[in-house]
Amino acid sequence: MSSVQQDMFLLDCPTYEDYLDTFITRHDIHFLRNIRFCRMLVELGYRSASEIYTPEQYEKRKAAVQESLWPTKKSAMLFSENMNSTDPVLLELARREQPNTQKIISTIIFVKHRLKSGFEISGYIDFEHSLKQANLMVEGCTDWLGVFQERVLLRPKPTDLSFYDWHKGTVHYNHSENYVVLHDVENGLIFMHRGDHKKICVDILREMYTNNCTREMHFSERYGHVIFYDHIIRKKI
């Protein structure tokens, strides 16, 4: 019998005290005549040969039972699933979406966007992190469904790994769930994967980092040149 099946009775215990009461017999109440003392003896392990959960263990075990019966976690949506576009950049994004959500690879995207003023913004995007935020509908997240349906353009945001506004001269750097942003005097901007601690240098020609990722550049009329840094994950987060 699995631990979840063994813990099914916890659903009948609204509180931790109710859980402790399941180990108390009528004889205990009759002879001790103090429910609080009876519960204390249960916690100390004097009324059961089985493991007695702490309050924290009780909460976790009960939550595990509830999750097994009524799952709250939804599988990640593949935004590119019904994509009809032939845009080369979008095709490359679609090809990488599922391996990123499954944490087989981790892709960093470098993209530029020209504003109506004629100035450009550019930045590095943690693809998996951005997809996850979209699935969770985090405020200000990238509308990836709109991107793949060509209703909106993919553009970097000040909350991405790196963001540069060429007109204002402002730059933003942000850690993500997958990467820590590092600044190296000799090698420049570096992203270190939190899982396996491998470093990705945006200048892929730096010999010491060439084995940590592959770099591909793809062009489309819609996006211009977009660079993909693909890192094969050796240790998941």
DRENDO-1510 file (C-alpha; in Angstrom, 1 decimal, always signed):
<recs>
REC; n; res; u; v; w
REC; 1; MET; +0.0; +0.0; +0.0 .
REC; 2; SER; +1.4; +3.4; -0.9 .
REC; 3; SER; +1.9; +6.1; +1.7 .
REC; 4; VAL; -0.8; +8.2; +0.1 .
REC; 5; GLN; -3.3; +5.3; +0.5 .
REC; 6; GLN; -2.2; +4.8; +4.1 .
REC; 7; ASP; -2.8; +8.5; +4.8 .
REC; 8; MET; -6.4; +8.6; +3.4 .
REC; 9; PHE; -7.8; +8.7; +6.9 .
REC; 10; LEU; -6.3; +12.2; +7.3 .
REC; 11; LEU; -9.1; +13.5; +5.3 .
REC; 12; ASP; -11.4; +12.7; +8.2 .
REC; 13; CYS; -9.1; +14.8; +10.5 .
REC; 14; PRO; -9.9; +18.5; +10.1 .
REC; 15; THR; -7.2; +19.5; +12.6 .
REC; 16; TYR; -3.9; +18.0; +14.0 .
REC; 17; GLU; -5.7; +17.4; +17.3 .
REC; 18; ASP; -8.3; +15.3; +15.5 .
REC; 19; TYR; -5.5; +13.3; +14.0 .
REC; 20; LEU; -4.0; +12.6; +17.4 .
REC; 21; ASP; -7.4; +11.6; +18.7 .
REC; 22; THR; -7.5; +8.7; +16.3 .
REC; 23; PHE; -4.9; +7.0; +18.4 .
REC; 24; ILE; -6.7; +7.5; +21.7 .
REC; 25; THR; -8.9; +4.8; +23.1 .
REC; 26; ARG; -11.8; +4.9; +25.6 .
REC; 27; HIS; -9.6; +3.3; +28.2 .
REC; 28; ASP; -7.1; +6.2; +27.8 .
REC; 29; ILE; -9.8; +8.7; +28.5 .
REC; 30; HIS; -11.2; +6.6; +31.4 .
REC; 31; PHE; -7.9; +6.2; +33.2 .
REC; 32; LEU; -6.1; +9.5; +32.4 .
REC; 33; ARG; -9.2; +11.7; +32.3 .
REC; 34; ASN; -7.3; +14.5; +30.5 .
REC; 35; ILE; -7.5; +14.7; +26.7 .
REC; 36; ARG; -4.6; +17.0; +26.4 .
REC; 37; PHE; -2.4; +14.6; +28.4 .
REC; 38; CYS; -3.6; +11.8; +26.2 .
REC; 39; ARG; -2.6; +13.7; +23.0 .
REC; 40; MET; +0.8; +14.4; +24.5 .
REC; 41; LEU; +1.4; +10.7; +25.1 .
REC; 42; VAL; +0.4; +10.0; +21.5 .
REC; 43; GLU; +2.8; +12.6; +20.2 .
REC; 44; LEU; +5.6; +11.0; +22.3 .
REC; 45; GLY; +4.8; +7.7; +20.6 .
REC; 46; TYR; +3.4; +5.8; +23.6 .
REC; 47; ARG; +0.0; +5.0; +22.1 .
REC; 48; SER; +1.0; +3.6; +18.7 .
REC; 49; ALA; +3.7; +1.4; +17.1 .
REC; 50; SER; +3.5; +3.4; +13.9 .
REC; 51; GLU; +5.1; +6.7; +13.2 .
REC; 52; ILE; +3.3; +9.7; +14.7 .
REC; 53; TYR; +3.4; +12.8; +12.5 .
REC; 54; THR; +4.5; +16.2; +13.7 .
REC; 55; PRO; +2.1; +19.1; +12.9 .
REC; 56; GLU; +4.3; +19.9; +9.8 .
REC; 57; GLN; +4.3; +16.3; +8.6 .
REC; 58; TYR; +0.5; +16.1; +9.1 .
REC; 59; GLU; -0.1; +19.1; +6.9 .
REC; 60; LYS; +2.2; +17.9; +4.2 .
REC; 61; ARG; +0.8; +14.3; +4.2 .
REC; 62; LYS; -2.8; +15.6; +4.1 .
REC; 63; ALA; -2.0; +18.0; +1.3 .
REC; 64; ALA; -0.4; +15.1; -0.7 .
REC; 65; VAL; -3.6; +13.0; -0.3 .
REC; 66; GLN; -5.8; +16.0; -1.4 .
REC; 67; GLU; -3.5; +16.6; -4.4 .
REC; 68; SER; -3.7; +12.9; -5.4 .
REC; 69; LEU; -7.5; +13.1; -5.3 .
REC; 70; TRP; -8.1; +16.6; -6.6 .
REC; 71; PRO; -5.0; +17.7; -8.5 .
REC; 72; THR; -4.5; +21.5; -8.6 .
REC; 73; LYS; -1.5; +21.5; -10.8 .
REC; 74; LYS; -2.3; +21.8; -14.5 .
REC; 75; SER; +0.0; +20.5; -17.2 .
REC; 76; ALA; +1.8; +23.3; -19.0 .
REC; 77; MET; +0.1; +24.5; -22.1 .
REC; 78; LEU; +2.0; +24.3; -25.4 .
REC; 79; PHE; +1.3; +27.7; -26.9 .
REC; 80; SER; +2.7; +26.6; -30.3 .
REC; 81; GLU; +0.6; +23.5; -30.5 .
REC; 82; ASN; -1.8; +24.8; -33.2 .
REC; 83; MET; +0.6; +27.3; -34.8 .
REC; 84; ASN; +0.0; +27.8; -38.5 .
REC; 85; SER; +2.9; +30.3; -39.1 .
REC; 86; THR; +5.7; +29.7; -41.5 .
REC; 87; ASP; +7.9; +32.4; -39.9 .
REC; 88; PRO; +11.4; +30.9; -39.5 .
REC; 89; VAL; +11.9; +32.4; -36.1 .
REC; 90; LEU; +8.6; +31.2; -34.8 .
REC; 91; LEU; +9.2; +27.7; -36.1 .
REC; 92; GLU; +12.5; +27.7; -34.2 .
REC; 93; LEU; +10.7; +28.8; -31.0 .
REC; 94; ALA; +8.0; +26.1; -31.5 .
REC; 95; ARG; +10.7; +23.5; -32.0 .
REC; 96; ARG; +12.2; +24.4; -28.6 .
REC; 97; GLU; +9.1; +24.9; -26.6 .
REC; 98; GLN; +8.4; +21.4; -25.4 .
REC; 99; PRO; +12.1; +20.5; -24.6 .
REC; 100; ASN; +12.2; +23.6; -22.5 .
REC; 101; THR; +9.0; +23.0; -20.6 .
REC; 102; GLN; +10.3; +19.4; -19.9 .
REC; 103; LYS; +13.6; +20.9; -18.8 .
REC; 104; ILE; +15.6; +18.8; -21.3 .
REC; 105; ILE; +17.2; +22.0; -22.7 .
REC; 106; SER; +17.3; +25.6; -21.5 .
REC; 107; THR; +17.1; +28.2; -24.2 .
REC; 108; ILE; +18.1; +31.9; -23.9 .
REC; 109; ILE; +16.7; +34.1; -26.7 .
REC; 110; PHE; +18.4; +37.3; -27.9 .
REC; 111; VAL; +15.9; +39.5; -29.7 .
REC; 112; LYS; +15.8; +43.1; -30.8 .
REC; 113; HIS; +12.7; +45.2; -31.4 .
REC; 114; ARG; +12.4; +48.5; -33.3 .
REC; 115; LEU; +10.1; +51.0; -31.7 .
REC; 116; LYS; +7.9; +53.5; -33.6 .
REC; 117; SER; +10.4; +56.2; -32.7 .
REC; 118; GLY; +13.1; +54.3; -34.7 .
REC; 119; PHE; +15.1; +53.4; -31.7 .
REC; 120; GLU; +15.6; +49.8; -30.6 .
REC; 121; ILE; +15.2; +47.8; -27.5 .
REC; 122; SER; +17.0; +44.5; -27.1 .
REC; 123; GLY; +17.4; +41.8; -24.5 .
REC; 124; TYR; +18.0; +38.2; -23.4 .
REC; 125; ILE; +15.0; +36.1; -22.5 .
REC; 126; ASP; +14.9; +32.9; -20.4 .
REC; 127; PHE; +12.5; +31.0; -22.6 .
REC; 128; GLU; +11.3; +28.4; -20.1 .
REC; 129; HIS; +10.9; +31.0; -17.3 .
REC; 130; SER; +8.9; +33.2; -19.7 .
REC; 131; LEU; +6.7; +30.3; -20.8 .
REC; 132; LYS; +6.0; +29.3; -17.2 .
REC; 133; GLN; +5.0; +32.8; -16.3 .
REC; 134; ALA; +2.6; +32.8; -19.2 .
REC; 135; ASN; +1.1; +29.5; -18.1 .
REC; 136; LEU; +0.6; +30.9; -14.6 .
REC; 137; MET; -0.8; +34.1; -16.1 .
REC; 138; VAL; +1.6; +36.3; -14.1 .
REC; 139; GLU; +0.9; +40.0; -14.5 .
REC; 140; GLY; +3.0; +41.5; -17.3 .
REC; 141; CYS; +4.0; +38.1; -18.7 .
REC; 142; THR; +4.6; +37.6; -22.4 .
REC; 143; ASP; +1.6; +36.6; -24.4 .
REC; 144; TRP; +3.1; +33.5; -26.0 .
REC; 145; LEU; -0.2; +32.3; -27.5 .
REC; 146; GLY; -0.4; +35.7; -29.2 .
REC; 147; VAL; +3.2; +35.4; -30.3 .
REC; 148; PHE; +2.7; +32.1; -32.0 .
REC; 149; GLN; -0.6; +33.2; -33.5 .
REC; 150; GLU; +1.2; +36.3; -34.9 .
REC; 151; ARG; -1.2; +38.6; -33.1 .
REC; 152; VAL; +1.6; +40.2; -31.0 .
REC; 153; LEU; +5.3; +40.6; -31.5 .
REC; 154; LEU; +7.8; +39.0; -29.2 .
REC; 155; ARG; +9.8; +41.8; -27.6 .
REC; 156; PRO; +12.1; +41.9; -24.6 .
REC; 157; LYS; +10.9; +43.4; -21.3 .
REC; 158; PRO; +12.8; +45.2; -18.4 .
REC; 159; THR; +12.0; +42.1; -16.3 .
REC; 160; ASP; +13.9; +39.7; -18.6 .
REC; 161; LEU; +17.4; +38.4; -18.0 .
REC; 162; SER; +18.8; +41.5; -19.7 .
REC; 163; PHE; +17.1; +44.5; -21.3 .
REC; 164; TYR; +18.7; +47.5; -23.1 .
REC; 165; ASP; +16.9; +50.6; -24.2 .
REC; 166; TRP; +19.1; +52.2; -26.9 .
REC; 167; HIS; +17.3; +55.5; -26.8 .
REC; 168; LYS; +17.2; +56.1; -23.0 .
REC; 169; GLY; +20.5; +54.3; -22.5 .
REC; 170; THR; +19.0; +52.3; -19.7 .
REC; 171; VAL; +19.9; +48.6; -18.9 .
REC; 172; HIS; +18.3; +46.1; -16.6 .
REC; 173; TYR; +19.6; +42.7; -15.4 .
REC; 174; ASN; +17.4; +40.2; -13.6 .
REC; 175; HIS; +18.0; +36.7; -12.3 .
REC; 176; SER; +15.4; +34.1; -13.3 .
REC; 177; GLU; +14.3; +30.7; -11.9 .
REC; 178; ASN; +16.9; +29.1; -14.2 .
REC; 179; TYR; +19.7; +31.6; -14.4 .
REC; 180; VAL; +21.9; +33.9; -12.3 .
REC; 181; VAL; +23.3; +36.9; -14.2 .
REC; 182; LEU; +27.0; +37.4; -13.8 .
REC; 183; HIS; +29.4; +40.1; -15.1 .
REC; 184; ASP; +32.9; +39.1; -15.9 .
REC; 185; VAL; +35.5; +41.7; -16.6 .
REC; 186; GLU; +37.2; +39.6; -19.3 .
REC; 187; ASN; +34.3; +37.7; -20.8 .
REC; 188; GLY; +31.5; +40.1; -20.4 .
REC; 189; LEU; +27.8; +39.1; -19.8 .
REC; 190; ILE; +27.4; +35.5; -18.5 .
REC; 191; PHE; +24.4; +33.5; -17.5 .
REC; 192; MET; +25.0; +30.7; -15.0 .
REC; 193; HIS; +22.4; +27.9; -14.9 .
REC; 194; ARG; +21.1; +27.3; -11.4 .
REC; 195; GLY; +20.8; +23.5; -11.8 .
REC; 196; ASP; +24.2; +22.4; -13.1 .
REC; 197; HIS; +26.1; +25.8; -12.6 .
REC; 198; LYS; +27.3; +25.7; -16.2 .
REC; 199; LYS; +28.1; +29.2; -17.5 .
REC; 200; ILE; +26.8; +30.6; -20.8 .
REC; 201; CYS; +28.7; +33.5; -22.3 .
REC; 202; VAL; +26.9; +35.6; -24.9 .
REC; 203; ASP; +30.2; +35.7; -26.8 .
REC; 204; ILE; +30.1; +32.1; -27.8 .
REC; 205; LEU; +33.6; +32.4; -29.2 .
REC; 206; ARG; +35.1; +32.4; -25.7 .
REC; 207; GLU; +36.7; +29.0; -25.7 .
REC; 208; MET; +36.1; +28.1; -22.1 .
REC; 209; TYR; +32.3; +28.2; -22.5 .
REC; 210; THR; +31.9; +26.7; -26.0 .
REC; 211; ASN; +30.9; +23.3; -24.6 .
REC; 212; ASN; +28.1; +24.6; -22.4 .
REC; 213; CYS; +25.7; +25.6; -25.2 .
REC; 214; THR; +25.1; +25.8; -28.9 .
REC; 215; ARG; +24.4; +29.1; -30.6 .
REC; 216; GLU; +22.1; +29.5; -33.6 .
REC; 217; MET; +21.1; +32.6; -35.5 .
REC; 218; HIS; +17.8; +32.7; -37.5 .
REC; 219; PHE; +16.3; +35.4; -39.6 .
REC; 220; SER; +12.8; +36.3; -40.5 .
REC; 221; GLU; +11.1; +39.4; -42.0 .
REC; 222; ARG; +9.0; +39.7; -38.9 .
REC; 223; TYR; +11.9; +39.6; -36.3 .
REC; 224; GLY; +15.1; +40.2; -38.2 .
REC; 225; HIS; +18.1; +38.2; -36.7 .
REC; 226; VAL; +17.3; +36.3; -33.5 .
REC; 227; ILE; +19.9; +34.3; -31.6 .
REC; 228; PHE; +19.2; +31.1; -29.7 .
REC; 229; TYR; +21.5; +29.8; -27.0 .
REC; 230; ASP; +20.6; +26.2; -26.3 .
REC; 231; HIS; +22.0; +24.6; -23.1 .
REC; 232; ILE; +21.5; +20.9; -22.5 .
REC; 233; ILE; +20.6; +20.6; -18.8 .
REC; 234; ARG; +22.9; +18.2; -16.9 .
REC; 235; LYS; +21.2; +18.7; -13.5 .
REC; 236; LYS; +17.6; +19.9; -13.2 .
REC; 237; ILE; +16.6; +22.5; -10.7 .
</recs>
